[in-house]
């Protein structure tokens, strides 16, 4: 089967979507499928990949994030689709790229992969002090009407987890299929734990080795709520739980994250770690992961931490809420600093040996991305076969 993914937010310097699509190429090759990605970029360019390649179409830069470009002219994308003659076309965002896919005159069936919930990511966060999530959904009814109309032109709407599938179905979006994401099973493991690395990270935070190492990993973006995570962790520390907090990442919110950390000597910020083995060692060497984002569809970083044998503190909304296990996790009210601090305190107050044993035991049960991609390509094959019948 030949799949073409029109990926509006794929960029060589991007975040989660780039990581996901890079793994998707590997999975397609292993499963005997062809995969081509059409993405906006600074110039027309082709990059060969296993089982296919990345086709960059020259497009203008996204004004508020220099990592990305945005589709503008549909004609170059349509020409590529005509040349590739796919069995199925995937759109991986609900914006201009999806409209271009829907407008293509070709006969191949189409699927939309929703990597995020824009309403939960932005307005529900911005307006949380003055309105409930339900009220904000009503206020943004225009978006849900737009999405229902757009997705009505697709054969399937795929989400990377049950939380977003429930959200979309609840807003009247039809044809929703949940194909939960997974982690790179070959990269993350409790065996990657490095006590020397742990000691060095704690020392960088001005902490002895008997303190707890709490890690935060991800893009520095407002939806990740890093200032809240910093404040919550430092409150937990002030209330009798010695810990050092290490954040690994970068992004458009870096100045605000840096300001939030500036007055806390026990917080350290590291640049993004692109080496998978080194990232796996950092995760496995932590005593806990603190997660702030309540709008992710799956919770990839929490899942990678869980596969590394690390307990996780995270919000009660979003993908993590479906991953959380009572034996190894604590949840808090999303966006609530005091609740997050209390959750960190509860986790660190547990018996450390029992918590470590439970987390290591749970690591083997974390879903692998090989399972996700096998299920995804099976789903797409079924759609393509139905369209041919």
N, C-alpha and C positions, 0 to 999 in steps of 0.2 A: 504494500500500500504506500502511496505517495501522499504525504501530508505537507501542506504549506501553511505556515504560521505567520500571519501578518501581525507583527509584534511591535506595537507603537512605543513601548517602553523598554525595548531591548537596547542596551548600550554596552560597549566594552568596558566602560567605567561605571556601570550601573550596579545595583544591589541585588535584591532577591530574585528579580525576574531574570537577570543575566545568569545567576547561579543555576536557577531552575532550568533554563533553556540549554545551558551548556551540558547539564546532566541528561537532558532529554535527547540531545544528539547521541550521546553514548548509548542510551537505552534503545533508541531507534536502530542503531547499528547492530546491537546484540539481538534484537527481536526480529531483524530482517526487514525493516521498513526504511523508506526514504523520508527525510525531513529537510525541508528548506524553510528558512526564516527570512521574511522580507521586513526590513527595519529602516526607519528614517535615519539618515546620517549626514555628515558634512560633505560627502561626495559619493558618486556612484562607484561601487566597489563590490567585489565578490571574494569571500573568504571560504575556502574549502573546509569542510568538516566531515567527520565520519558519517556516512550515510547521506551526505548532502552538502549544505553550506549556508552561509549567511549572505544575503543579497542586500547591500545597503543602497537605498534610493536617496539621492540628494534632496535635502529638505531643510527648512529653516530651523534655527535653534530654538528650543523652548525658552521663553524669556526669563523664567524664574529659577531655572536649574540648568547649568551649563553642561551637565552630563548627558542631556537628552536633546533630541530633535523631534519635530512634530510633522506628521504627514500633512501635506497641503494639496498637491495635485493628485488626483486619482489615476490619471492616465498611465504614469509609469508603473504603478502597482498593478493595474489591470493588464498591461502588456506582459509583465512578468508572470502573472497568473495564466494568461493565454499560452505562454511559452512552456510553462511547467506542466500544464494539464493535470492538476492534482485530482486524487480520488476524494479528498476532503480538504476544505479550507477552514483554518481556525483563526479567529480574531481574539487577541488576548488583552483587549481593553474595550470599554464600552463607548469610546469617543470617536474621533475622526477615522481611525483605522477600521473600526467596526462598520461605520457607514460606507466606507470604500468597499469592504468585502460584501456587504449586503447589496450594494449597487452593481456589482460585477455581473455581467450578462452570462457568465459561464453556467454550466449545468451541475457542477459538483456541489454536494451538500455542504452546509456551513455549520460550524459549532463556535460558540463563544465561551472562552475560558475566563471566568471572572476571578482575577487575582486579588481583588480588594473590594471593599464596600466604601464608595466615596462619601456617603452620608455619615457613616460611623467614623470614618477617618478624619473628617474635617468639621462639618457643622455640629455634629453631636459632641465633639470635643470643645469647639469654640463656645457654644451656647449652653454648655452643661450648667453653668452657675444660675441660669435664669429659666431653663425649660427642661422637661423630662425628655428622654429619648423618643417616646411616643409622640409628644408634641412636636419635636423637631422633624420626625418622619412626616407628620401632617403638613408642617410648614414647607417641606421639600417634596410635596406631592407631585409637583411638576417634574422632578427628576424621575420618580417612580413611574409616572405616566410615560415619559420619554423612554425609559428602559423597557417597559412592557411592550411598547410599540416597536422598538428596535429589535428586541429578542424574538418577537413574533416572526421575524424574517429569517430566523436560524432554526436548524433542526434540533439543536440541543444547547442548553446552557449548563456548563460544567463548573463546579466549584471544587476547591481543594480541601474542603472540610464540611462537616455537618452544620456548623454554626452559620456559615454564609448561605448554605442551601436552605436552611430554615428561614433566614432573613428574607431571601428572595421570594420563596414560596409564600411567605406571609404577606408580601407586598404584591402578590398576584402575578408574579413572573411564572410563565409556564415552561414545561419541558426541562426542569432542573434536575441534574444528576450530580450527586456528591461522589467524587473520586478522591478520597483523602490523600494528601501528600505524604511523603515519607523522607527519611534521612538517608544519607550515604552510609550504608551499613559497613563499608570497608574502611571508613575514615574515623568513626567515632566509637570509642570503647573505654570502659574503666581502666583497661590496661595501659592507656596513654598517660595515666597520672604520673606526675614527676614532682617528688617532694622537694627537690632542689629548686625547681621553677616556682613552686608554691612559696618557699621561703624567700626567694628573691622578690616576688611580687609583694608579699607582706612587708618586707624590709623597705621597698619603695614607698609603701604607705605609712612608714614609720611604726610598724607593728611587729611584735614578737611572733614567733612561730606558733605559740599557743592561742593566738587570735584566730578568728574565722576569716577566710578569704571569700568575699562575695564578688561575683563577676556580673557585668552587664555588657552585652554584645549586640551591636546593630548600628544601623545608620543614625546619624545625629539629625533627626527630623522631628518636628513638633509632635507628631502622632506617637512617637516612641516614649515621650514623657520622661526624658532623662533627668531634668531638674527635680521632678517629683521623686524619682528613684533615689537620687542623691540625698535629698532631704529626709526621705523615709529611712534610708540606711543610717544616716548620721543621728537621727532620733533614736533608732534602735541601739546604736552604740552608746549614746549618752544615757540610756536607761539600763545600762549594765551588761551589754553584750559587746565585748571588744571585737572589732572587725575592721578590716580594710576593704575598701571598695575600689575595684579596677574596672574602668569602662574602656571598651575596645570599639573604636568606630570613628567616623568623620561624616561631615555632611553640612547642609545649609544651616543647621541650627547650632553649629559649633561654638559660635560666640556666646550664645545663651548657656550652653552646657558648660563652657569654660568658666563663665562668670559664676554659675551655680557651684562649681567645684572649688573656686579660688579661695574661699575662706575655710576650707576643710582640708587640713594637711593629711588626713587619712584617706583621701580620694586621689587616685591617679588616673590619668587619661592616656591611653595608648593608641597609636595609629592603627588603622584596619590591618588585619592579618590575612593575607591572601593565600599563604601556604596552608593547605588543609591539615597537614600533619601537625604543624605548629599551633594552629587554632584548636585542633583536637586536644593537644597537650594542655593548652591553657584551660579549656573547659573541664577536662578531667581532673585538673589540679585544684579546682575551686572546691569550696565547701558548700556553696549555694550559688544559684543564679537568680538575679532579681530582674523581673521583666515588667515593663510598664505599659505596653501597647495593647489596647482592648479591641482593635479593629482588624487584626490579622485573621486571615481565613483559616490558617492551620496552626501557626506558631512554630516555625521551623527552628529557630534558635532554642527555644525551650525543649523541643524534641531532641535536638542534637545534644543538649545538656543532659537530658534524661538518658539518652543512649550512652553517655559518658559516665553514668553512675552518679550524677549530681542532682540533688534536690532542687526544686524550683519554687519561687514565690512569684505569683502572677495574678492578673485581674480576673474578675468573675464574669467578664464578657469577652467575646472573641474566641479565636481558635484554641487558645490555651485552656479555656474553661472546659473544653471537651477532652483535653489531654491529661488534666490534673488527676493525680491519684492520691487518695487520703494518706497512704503510707509514706509518700515521698514529696508531697506538695502542700503549700498553703496558699489560699486565695484571699483576695481582699476586694473591697468595693472599688470598681474601676475609677481612676482619677482622684482617689481619696488618699491623701498623704498619710493621715493618721491611721487609716485602716491598713495601708501598706506597711507602715512601721510596726504595727501590731502583728501583722502576718510574719514579718522578718523575725520579730522577737519570739513568736511561737515556734517557728522552725528551729531557731538557734537554741531554744530551751529544751529541745528534745534530747534524748539520750544519743550522743554522737555515734556510738558504735552500732546501735540498732538502726539509726537512720541511714548510716552508710551501707549497712548490710542490705536494707530494703531497697535502697537506690541502685546498688549493684545488681541485685536480683531482678529489678524491674527493667534494667537496661536492655536485656535480651528481647523484651516484648515490644519495644518501640517499632512502629511500622517502618519498613524500608522503602526507599524510593523505587527500587526495582519492582515492588508490588504495585506501587502507584502507576508507574508507566505501563506495566503489562496490562493493568485494568483499563487505563486510559486508551491505549491502542486497540484493545478489544472493543471498547465502547465505540471508537471511531470506525472500526471495521464493520460493526453491526449497522451503524448509520449509513456507511457507504453501500453496504450490501442491500439495505432496504431501499436506498435511492435508485439502485440499478434494477431492482425487481419490477 
